[in-house]
Amino acid sequence: MIIQPRTRGFICLTSHPQGCAENVKTQIEYVKSKGLIENGPKKVLVIGASTGFGLASRISAAFGSNAATIGVFFEKPAAAGKPGTAGWYNSAAFESFAHQDGLYAKSINGDAFSDEIKEQTIDLIKKDLGQIDLVVYSLASPRRTHPKTGVAYASVLKPIGETFSNKTIDFHTGVVSDISIEPIQDQQDIDNTIAVMGGEDWKFWMEALKEAGVLAQGCKTVAYSYIGPELTFPIYRNGTIGMAKNDLENTVNYLNEYLKDLNGVSYVSVNKALVTQSSSAIPVVPLYISLLYKVMKDKGIHEGCIEQMQRLFAERLYSSTTPVDQQGRIRVDDLEMREDVQKEVAKLWAEVTSENINEISDIEGYRRDFFNLFGFEFDSVDYNLDSNELVAVPSIG
């Protein structure tokens, strides 16, 4: 079938297998161009491996360190004239390229929050790899069913304390408008969001892996967070999501103690604002990213997901030392948060309107990155041709 992009708000309802393969190929080529990472990981588990930072982490480990990788994700293959999800095609393409280079790559498709998927993953590690030396936790989900209680939680995206009002953008039309978001009504909204996006599941994964004896001596684990500028604090860092990120970051203390007998270490990496399926859903953030892209590209310091993750692996996790901030966090948002960058973004924020958005922002770059997530708008792909659904499928363990 011929697959074209169909969108509803911040969601793209279709994805293109050849375009997704091109997206993965481009990232692999970047990592290879940077050379092998000295003393990098060799056996890696990526939880949330099919898109965004998780996919870029898997690519960085495999093609930057020749690592064997197992990816866990929840994606759908094509069915009855409907394309599969972008993450499915990304994972299929990743495995195809990895196998071409003689690299081990298998995947587990299912609910990563469940005990069943944890057990499946552990069985695959025991069978094929024995032990792993890096665990990347990069799950992004709006809901979670607790594996112990069966209670289903849904996260909410709200400020705390007072109504938040600011500018936002419809990145499809370029219309800048004002938005107001009412604050949470009770503590339950915070608790539910922490249950979905906090550190409990990361802790459950590490406990299950250690108890099964599949963590190697000197193992590392890393999860991802975001801080951002003050203008997004009410909806992000000081909002319900921020409370969940605080919980995630606080989990590092527990895990460092828990992994001490293995000489293991855990980190949270604070990453740059980028176009992902998750960030596109947050009001205000797409407009901020559009302005940020403009400033950082003008300064020659822009990075996408793959540049961020390659730098994280090469210059932080597997360098001779791992620099952290006062809270113990790795900061690869350092270029975004530079004073000169933020000063210019703040100036543009005060000026931006629907009329000047194309001149003073990189809204086109935002749109392109958004559609690239789903395999669209790659010059090397002819979208008028029938899409070949018989692309490689992930090696589901």
C-alpha positions in Angstrom: 0.0 0.0 0.0 1.0 3.6 -0.4 1.5 5.1 3.0 1.1 8.9 3.6 1.2 10.7 7.0 -2.1 11.1 8.8 -2.1 13.2 11.9 -4.4 13.9 14.8 -3.0 16.7 17.0 0.4 15.7 18.2 0.0 12.1 17.1 0.9 10.7 13.7 -1.5 7.8 13.0 0.6 6.2 10.2 4.3 5.2 9.8 6.4 4.2 6.9 8.7 1.2 7.1 11.3 2.3 4.5 11.3 5.8 6.1 11.8 4.4 9.5 14.7 2.3 8.2 16.2 5.4 6.7 15.9 7.1 10.1 17.7 4.3 11.8 20.4 4.1 9.1 21.1 7.8 9.4 21.6 7.4 13.1 23.9 4.3 12.7 26.0 6.2 10.2 26.5 9.1 12.6 27.6 6.7 15.4 30.0 4.9 13.1 31.5 8.2 12.0 32.5 9.0 15.6 34.6 5.8 15.9 34.5 3.1 18.5 33.9 4.0 22.2 36.9 2.8 24.3 35.8 0.5 27.1 32.2 0.8 26.1 29.4 -1.7 27.1 29.4 -5.2 25.6 26.0 -6.7 26.7 23.2 -4.2 27.0 19.5 -4.2 27.9 17.5 -1.2 26.7 14.0 -0.9 28.3 12.0 1.3 26.0 14.2 0.7 23.0 12.1 1.5 19.9 12.0 5.3 19.6 13.6 8.5 20.8 16.4 8.3 23.4 15.9 4.6 23.9 16.5 3.8 20.2 19.4 6.1 20.0 20.9 4.5 23.1 20.6 1.0 21.5 22.2 2.3 18.3 25.0 4.0 20.3 25.8 0.8 22.3 25.6 -1.5 19.3 27.4 0.5 16.6 29.6 2.5 19.0 30.8 -0.4 21.1 29.9 -3.5 19.1 27.6 -4.4 22.0 25.1 -7.3 22.0 21.7 -5.7 22.7 18.3 -6.8 23.9 15.5 -4.2 23.4 12.2 -4.2 25.3 9.2 -2.2 23.8 5.5 -2.3 23.3 4.8 -1.9 19.5 2.3 -3.2 16.9 3.1 -4.8 13.6 1.0 -4.1 10.5 -2.5 -5.6 10.3 -5.3 -5.5 7.8 -4.2 -2.6 5.6 -2.9 -0.6 8.6 0.8 0.1 9.0 2.7 -1.0 12.0 3.9 1.5 14.6 7.1 3.5 14.0 8.7 1.7 16.9 8.1 -1.7 15.3 9.7 -0.6 12.0 12.6 1.1 13.8 13.3 -2.1 15.7 13.0 -4.3 12.6 15.4 -2.0 10.8 17.8 -1.8 13.7 18.0 -5.6 14.0 18.5 -6.0 10.2 21.4 -3.5 10.2 22.9 -5.1 13.4 22.8 -8.6 12.0 24.4 -7.4 8.8 27.3 -6.2 10.9 27.4 -9.5 12.8 26.0 -8.0 16.0 23.6 -9.9 18.4 20.2 -8.2 18.6 16.9 -9.5 19.8 13.8 -7.9 21.3 10.9 -8.5 23.7 7.6 -7.0 22.7 5.1 -6.4 25.5 4.2 -4.4 28.6 7.6 -3.6 30.2 5.8 -2.8 33.5 4.6 -6.4 33.9 6.4 -9.2 35.8 5.8 -11.5 32.8 8.0 -9.3 30.4 10.6 -9.0 33.1 10.8 -12.8 33.4 10.8 -13.2 29.6 13.7 -10.8 29.4 15.7 -12.5 32.1 15.2 -15.9 30.5 16.5 -14.5 27.2 19.6 -12.9 28.9 20.4 -16.2 30.7 20.0 -18.2 27.4 21.9 -15.9 25.1 24.1 -13.5 27.0 24.6 -14.8 30.5 25.0 -11.4 32.1 24.6 -7.8 31.0 26.8 -4.8 31.9 24.5 -1.9 31.0 20.8 -1.3 31.6 19.2 1.7 29.9 15.7 2.6 31.3 13.9 4.8 28.8 10.2 4.1 29.1 7.7 6.7 28.1 4.1 5.7 28.7 1.0 7.6 29.8 -0.3 4.7 31.9 0.9 1.8 33.9 -0.8 -1.3 35.5 1.0 -2.1 38.7 2.4 -5.6 38.5 1.9 -6.3 42.3 -1.5 -4.8 42.9 -3.1 -4.8 39.4 -4.1 -1.1 40.0 -4.1 0.9 36.7 -2.6 4.4 36.9 -2.8 7.2 34.4 -0.4 10.2 34.4 -1.7 13.7 34.1 0.1 16.7 32.6 -0.8 19.6 34.9 0.7 22.4 37.0 0.5 22.4 40.7 -0.9 25.2 42.8 -2.1 27.7 40.3 -3.3 28.0 36.7 -0.5 28.1 34.1 -0.9 30.5 31.3 1.6 31.1 28.4 2.1 30.8 24.7 1.9 27.6 22.8 1.9 26.6 19.1 0.0 24.2 16.7 3.2 23.1 14.9 1.1 21.9 11.9 -0.3 25.3 11.2 2.2 27.6 12.8 -0.5 29.4 14.8 0.8 30.8 18.1 -1.9 31.2 20.7 -2.3 31.6 24.5 -3.1 28.6 26.6 -4.2 28.2 30.2 -4.0 24.9 32.0 -5.8 24.4 35.3 -3.8 23.0 38.2 -4.3 19.6 39.8 -7.3 19.1 42.0 -5.8 16.8 44.6 -2.7 14.8 45.6 -3.9 11.8 43.7 -3.0 13.4 40.4 0.6 13.7 41.6 0.7 10.2 43.0 -0.7 8.6 39.9 1.8 10.4 37.7 4.7 9.3 40.0 3.3 5.7 39.8 3.6 5.8 36.0 6.7 7.9 35.4 8.6 7.7 38.6 11.4 5.4 39.6 9.5 2.4 41.0 9.5 0.3 37.8 13.2 1.1 37.2 13.8 -0.2 40.7 11.7 -3.3 40.0 13.7 -4.1 36.9 17.0 -3.8 38.6 15.9 -5.9 41.6 14.6 -8.6 39.2 17.8 -8.6 37.2 20.0 -8.8 40.2 18.0 -11.5 42.0 18.2 -13.6 38.8 22.0 -13.2 38.7 22.1 -11.6 35.3 23.9 -8.3 36.2 27.6 -8.4 35.7 30.2 -7.0 38.1 30.7 -3.3 37.5 27.3 -3.0 35.8 25.9 0.4 35.0 22.3 1.6 34.7 21.0 4.9 33.4 17.6 6.5 33.2 16.6 9.8 31.5 15.2 13.0 32.8 14.7 16.7 31.8 14.9 20.0 33.6 14.6 22.8 31.0 14.3 26.6 31.4 12.2 28.4 33.9 9.5 29.3 31.4 8.5 25.6 31.2 8.9 25.0 34.9 5.1 25.4 35.8 4.0 22.8 33.3 7.1 20.5 33.5 9.6 20.6 36.3 7.3 22.1 38.9 4.3 20.3 37.6 3.1 16.7 37.9 5.7 15.4 35.5 8.4 17.1 37.4 7.3 15.4 40.6 7.7 12.0 38.8 11.1 13.0 37.5 12.2 13.9 41.1 11.1 10.4 42.1 13.1 8.9 39.3 16.2 10.9 40.2 15.9 10.0 43.9 15.8 6.3 42.9 19.6 6.6 42.1 20.4 6.7 45.8 18.6 3.4 46.4 20.1 1.7 43.4 23.6 2.8 44.1 23.3 1.1 47.6 21.5 -1.9 46.1 24.2 -2.5 43.4 27.2 -1.8 45.8 28.1 -5.5 46.2 28.4 -5.7 42.4 30.5 -2.5 42.2 27.5 -1.3 40.1 26.5 2.3 39.6 23.3 4.1 38.6 22.8 7.5 37.0 20.1 9.8 35.7 21.1 11.7 32.6 19.4 15.0 32.1 19.0 15.4 28.4 18.3 18.2 26.0 14.8 19.2 24.8 14.1 17.4 21.5 11.3 16.4 19.3 9.9 13.1 20.5 6.5 11.6 20.6 6.4 12.5 24.3 7.6 16.1 24.1 5.1 16.8 21.3 2.3 16.2 23.7 3.3 18.9 26.2 1.9 22.4 25.7 4.4 25.2 25.4 7.3 22.8 24.8 7.0 22.5 20.9 7.2 26.3 20.7 10.2 26.4 23.1 11.9 23.7 21.0 11.3 25.5 17.8 13.0 28.6 19.2 15.8 26.6 20.8 16.6 24.8 17.6 16.9 28.2 15.8 19.4 29.5 18.4 21.4 26.3 18.7 21.7 25.7 15.0 22.8 29.3 14.5 25.5 28.7 17.1 26.5 25.3 15.5 25.8 23.4 18.7 22.5 21.7 17.9 22.1 18.0 18.8 19.4 15.4 18.0 18.7 12.2 20.0 21.6 10.3 18.4 24.1 13.0 19.0 23.0 13.3 22.6 23.3 9.6 23.3 26.6 9.1 21.4 28.0 11.9 23.5 26.5 10.5 26.7 28.2 7.1 26.1 31.5 8.4 24.8 32.1 11.4 27.0 30.1 10.6 30.2 29.2 6.9 30.9 32.4 5.4 29.4 35.0 8.2 29.8 37.7 7.9 32.4 35.5 10.0 34.7 31.7 10.6 34.7 31.1 14.3 35.6 27.9 14.9 37.5 26.2 18.0 39.0 25.6 18.7 42.7 22.6 16.3 42.7 24.7 13.5 41.1 23.0 13.9 37.7 24.8 13.6 34.3 24.1 16.7 32.3 24.0 16.4 28.5 21.6 19.4 28.5 24.7 21.5 29.1 24.7 23.2 25.7 20.9 23.9 25.9 21.2 25.5 29.3 24.2 27.7 28.4 23.5 31.3 29.5 23.9 32.8 26.0 21.5 30.2 24.5 18.8 30.7 27.1 19.1 34.5 26.9 18.5 34.5 23.2 15.6 32.0 23.5 13.9 34.2 26.1 14.3 37.2 23.8 12.7 35.3 20.9 9.9 34.0 23.2 8.8 37.5 24.1 8.7 38.4 20.4 7.2 35.3 18.8 3.8 35.5 17.0 2.0 33.6 14.3 3.1 36.3 11.9 6.9 36.0 12.6 7.1 32.3 13.6 8.8 31.2 10.4 11.4 34.0 10.5 12.5 33.8 14.1 12.1 30.1 14.9 13.0 26.7 13.3 9.4 25.6 13.2 10.1 23.8 9.9 12.9 21.9 11.5 10.5 20.9 14.3 7.9 19.7 11.8 10.5 17.7 9.8 11.9 16.1 13.0 8.3 15.2 14.0 7.5 13.5 10.7 10.9 11.8 10.7 9.9 10.1 13.9 7.3 8.2 11.8 9.5 7.6 8.8 8.3 10.5 6.7 10.0 13.4 4.9 13.2 11.6 4.0 14.5 12.8 0.6 15.8 9.3 -0.2 12.4 7.6 0.1 9.8 7.7 -2.7 6.5 8.0 -0.8 4.5 7.5 -4.0 5.6 3.9 -4.3 3.9 1.0 -2.7 5.5 0.3 0.7 7.0 -3.1 1.0 5.6 -4.5 4.2 8.0 -7.5 3.9 10.8 -5.6 5.7 12.6 -7.5 8.4 10.7 -8.1 11.6 12.2 -7.9 15.1 13.6 -11.1 16.5 11.0 -11.4 19.3 12.4 -13.4 22.1 
